Amino acid sequence: MSSSALPKPSSTLLRRAFLAWIPTVLWLATIATFSTDLFSAAHTGQILRKIIHAIYGPISPHAFTLLHAYVRKAAHFSVYGILSGLAFYAWRASVPGRGRWNFKWSGLALALTLLAASLDEFHQSFIPSRTASPHDVLLDMMGAMFVQILIASFTTEHSAVSLQHSVRSAL
């Protein structure tokens, strides 16, 4: 077998980095879809109302308005938390670093999430059925930071050792 048939380490790393970014890019496309009229409060409200009525029967308009607002805000928190987690793993695969967690990967994931959240709100300012809010960007970043804290808690060497110790102690 000739040496040209063997993969070069740099091409293997490049391929690994490319593949690691696919889930992040797909999730960004999903977020862009969520930012359209199709996911405006009027549309999500109709769907949620049908679900609530099917499970619980009619509820008061005030209760529904509160529930709908909480569901939409929970979606912001979770959708951008997921983006942050996907971005962390993409950065980890494409930016050199030591260990399973480091501040650089986490910071880059948060920066990407902030950029995406800001662009999403900017985009919504041009859609008549949507409203742009800096409060939503703050909520998005809270979800992103929550996920970064979880990742740091479960991937650092210290937490892995203490988790193993806790499991051994419980047995």
DRENVEX-690902 format. One record per residue (C-alpha): residue number from 1; x, z, y. Coordinates in pm, whole numbers, plus 50000, padded with zeros to 5 digits. Example, Ala and Ser with C-alpha at 12.3 -4.5 7.8 and 13.67 -1.06 7.14 Angstrom:
<atoms>
+-----+-------+-------+-------+
|   n |    px |    pz |    py |
+-----+-------+-------+-------+
|   1 | 51230 | 50780 | 49550 |
|   2 | 51367 | 50714 | 49894 |
+-----+-------+-------+-------+
</atoms>
This chain:
<atoms>
+-----+-------+-------+-------+
|   n |    px |    pz |    py |
+-----+-------+-------+-------+
|   1 | 50000 | 50000 | 50000 |
|   2 | 50144 | 49906 | 50334 |
|   3 | 50184 | 50160 | 50611 |
|   4 | 49944 | 49963 | 50833 |
|   5 | 49659 | 50037 | 50590 |
|   6 | 49698 | 50413 | 50641 |
|   7 | 49497 | 50555 | 50929 |
|   8 | 49701 | 50677 | 51221 |
|   9 | 49649 | 51039 | 51317 |
|  10 | 49552 | 50944 | 51672 |
|  11 | 49284 | 50699 | 51551 |
|  12 | 49145 | 50965 | 51317 |
|  13 | 49123 | 51214 | 51605 |
|  14 | 48964 | 50951 | 51827 |
|  15 | 48705 | 50871 | 51562 |
|  16 | 48633 | 51241 | 51511 |
|  17 | 48588 | 51292 | 51885 |
|  18 | 48362 | 50987 | 51911 |
|  19 | 48142 | 51110 | 51627 |
|  20 | 48128 | 51458 | 51776 |
|  21 | 47983 | 51321 | 52100 |
|  22 | 47697 | 51131 | 51933 |
|  23 | 47461 | 51433 | 51905 |
|  24 | 47533 | 51530 | 52267 |
|  25 | 47465 | 51180 | 52397 |
|  26 | 47145 | 51154 | 52191 |
|  27 | 47031 | 51492 | 52325 |
|  28 | 47103 | 51376 | 52681 |
|  29 | 46883 | 51072 | 52614 |
|  30 | 46611 | 51303 | 52485 |
|  31 | 46635 | 51511 | 52802 |
|  32 | 46605 | 51194 | 53009 |
|  33 | 46283 | 51116 | 52821 |
|  34 | 46154 | 51469 | 52889 |
|  35 | 46210 | 51399 | 53258 |
|  36 | 45953 | 51117 | 53269 |
|  37 | 45583 | 51116 | 53354 |
|  38 | 45505 | 51136 | 52982 |
|  39 | 45620 | 51500 | 52986 |
|  40 | 45463 | 51597 | 53320 |
|  41 | 45258 | 51916 | 53336 |
|  42 | 44936 | 51716 | 53320 |
|  43 | 45033 | 51554 | 52991 |
|  44 | 45187 | 51859 | 52824 |
|  45 | 44891 | 52066 | 52941 |
|  46 | 44645 | 51841 | 52757 |
|  47 | 44842 | 51870 | 52435 |
|  48 | 44894 | 52245 | 52464 |
|  49 | 44525 | 52301 | 52546 |
|  50 | 44424 | 52118 | 52225 |
|  51 | 44667 | 52325 | 52019 |
|  52 | 44553 | 52654 | 52174 |
|  53 | 44185 | 52566 | 52131 |
|  54 | 44241 | 52468 | 51767 |
|  55 | 44420 | 52793 | 51686 |
|  56 | 44260 | 53053 | 51915 |
|  57 | 43950 | 52888 | 52057 |
|  58 | 43887 | 52868 | 52430 |
|  59 | 44095 | 53085 | 52663 |
|  60 | 44048 | 53149 | 53032 |
|  61 | 44187 | 52894 | 53277 |
|  62 | 44414 | 53163 | 53425 |
|  63 | 44552 | 53259 | 53082 |
|  64 | 44611 | 52893 | 52998 |
|  65 | 44790 | 52829 | 53328 |
|  66 | 45025 | 53123 | 53262 |
|  67 | 45085 | 53021 | 52902 |
|  68 | 45154 | 52661 | 53000 |
|  69 | 45404 | 52772 | 53265 |
|  70 | 45582 | 52999 | 53015 |
|  71 | 45600 | 52723 | 52754 |
|  72 | 45744 | 52477 | 53005 |
|  73 | 46003 | 52728 | 53131 |
|  74 | 46096 | 52824 | 52773 |
|  75 | 46149 | 52452 | 52708 |
|  76 | 46394 | 52435 | 53000 |
|  77 | 46587 | 52735 | 52867 |
|  78 | 46603 | 52609 | 52509 |
|  79 | 46659 | 52237 | 52575 |
|  80 | 46960 | 52302 | 52798 |
|  81 | 47083 | 52577 | 52568 |
|  82 | 47092 | 52320 | 52288 |
|  83 | 47273 | 52074 | 52516 |
|  84 | 47531 | 52339 | 52596 |
|  85 | 47591 | 52409 | 52228 |
|  86 | 47621 | 52042 | 52138 |
|  87 | 47856 | 51984 | 52432 |
|  88 | 48073 | 52278 | 52327 |
|  89 | 48130 | 52128 | 51983 |
|  90 | 48190 | 51782 | 52130 |
|  91 | 48450 | 51918 | 52370 |
|  92 | 48607 | 52121 | 52089 |
|  93 | 48648 | 51803 | 51885 |
|  94 | 48792 | 51601 | 52171 |
|  95 | 48999 | 51841 | 52384 |
|  96 | 49298 | 52009 | 52221 |
|  97 | 49287 | 52384 | 52197 |
|  98 | 49356 | 52675 | 51968 |
|  99 | 49112 | 52873 | 51760 |
| 100 | 48743 | 52821 | 51706 |
| 101 | 48649 | 52917 | 52063 |
| 102 | 48820 | 52895 | 52396 |
| 103 | 48714 | 52922 | 52757 |
| 104 | 48805 | 52559 | 52832 |
| 105 | 48552 | 52418 | 52583 |
| 106 | 48286 | 52661 | 52698 |
| 107 | 48351 | 52588 | 53066 |
| 108 | 48339 | 52214 | 53008 |
| 109 | 48011 | 52251 | 52817 |
| 110 | 47863 | 52452 | 53104 |
| 111 | 47987 | 52197 | 53359 |
| 112 | 47830 | 51911 | 53163 |
| 113 | 47506 | 52106 | 53135 |
| 114 | 47502 | 52178 | 53508 |
| 115 | 47559 | 51811 | 53584 |
| 116 | 47283 | 51701 | 53346 |
| 117 | 47037 | 51963 | 53477 |
| 118 | 47108 | 51868 | 53839 |
| 119 | 47073 | 51495 | 53770 |
| 120 | 46752 | 51563 | 53577 |
| 121 | 46597 | 51746 | 53872 |
| 122 | 46718 | 51475 | 54111 |
| 123 | 46557 | 51212 | 53887 |
| 124 | 46230 | 51408 | 53882 |
| 125 | 46219 | 51407 | 54263 |
| 126 | 46144 | 51031 | 54243 |
| 127 | 45857 | 51064 | 53993 |
| 128 | 45522 | 51137 | 54161 |
| 129 | 45387 | 51347 | 53871 |
| 130 | 45701 | 51564 | 53854 |
| 131 | 45855 | 51818 | 54087 |
| 132 | 46223 | 51890 | 54131 |
| 133 | 46328 | 52252 | 54156 |
| 134 | 46666 | 52421 | 54192 |
| 135 | 46504 | 52716 | 54010 |
| 136 | 46476 | 52496 | 53702 |
| 137 | 46848 | 52420 | 53721 |
| 138 | 46914 | 52795 | 53733 |
| 139 | 46690 | 52847 | 53429 |
| 140 | 46865 | 52560 | 53249 |
| 141 | 47201 | 52722 | 53315 |
| 142 | 47074 | 53058 | 53190 |
| 143 | 46988 | 52891 | 52859 |
| 144 | 47327 | 52721 | 52854 |
| 145 | 47513 | 53047 | 52923 |
| 146 | 47309 | 53228 | 52659 |
| 147 | 47415 | 52976 | 52397 |
| 148 | 47779 | 52990 | 52511 |
| 149 | 47772 | 53369 | 52475 |
| 150 | 47630 | 53331 | 52124 |
| 151 | 47898 | 53079 | 52031 |
| 152 | 48174 | 53302 | 52170 |
| 153 | 48028 | 53605 | 51991 |
| 154 | 48016 | 53436 | 51653 |
| 155 | 48327 | 53219 | 51661 |
| 156 | 48600 | 53438 | 51804 |
| 157 | 48839 | 53588 | 51554 |
| 158 | 48753 | 53942 | 51660 |
| 159 | 48380 | 53892 | 51601 |
| 160 | 48442 | 53724 | 51265 |
| 161 | 48657 | 54016 | 51150 |
| 162 | 48408 | 54277 | 51274 |
| 163 | 48122 | 54086 | 51107 |
| 164 | 48313 | 54084 | 50777 |
| 165 | 48380 | 54455 | 50816 |
| 166 | 48012 | 54522 | 50887 |
| 167 | 47904 | 54328 | 50579 |
| 168 | 48155 | 54513 | 50360 |
| 169 | 48039 | 54847 | 50501 |
| 170 | 47675 | 54761 | 50433 |
| 171 | 47754 | 54681 | 50068 |
+-----+-------+-------+-------+
</atoms>
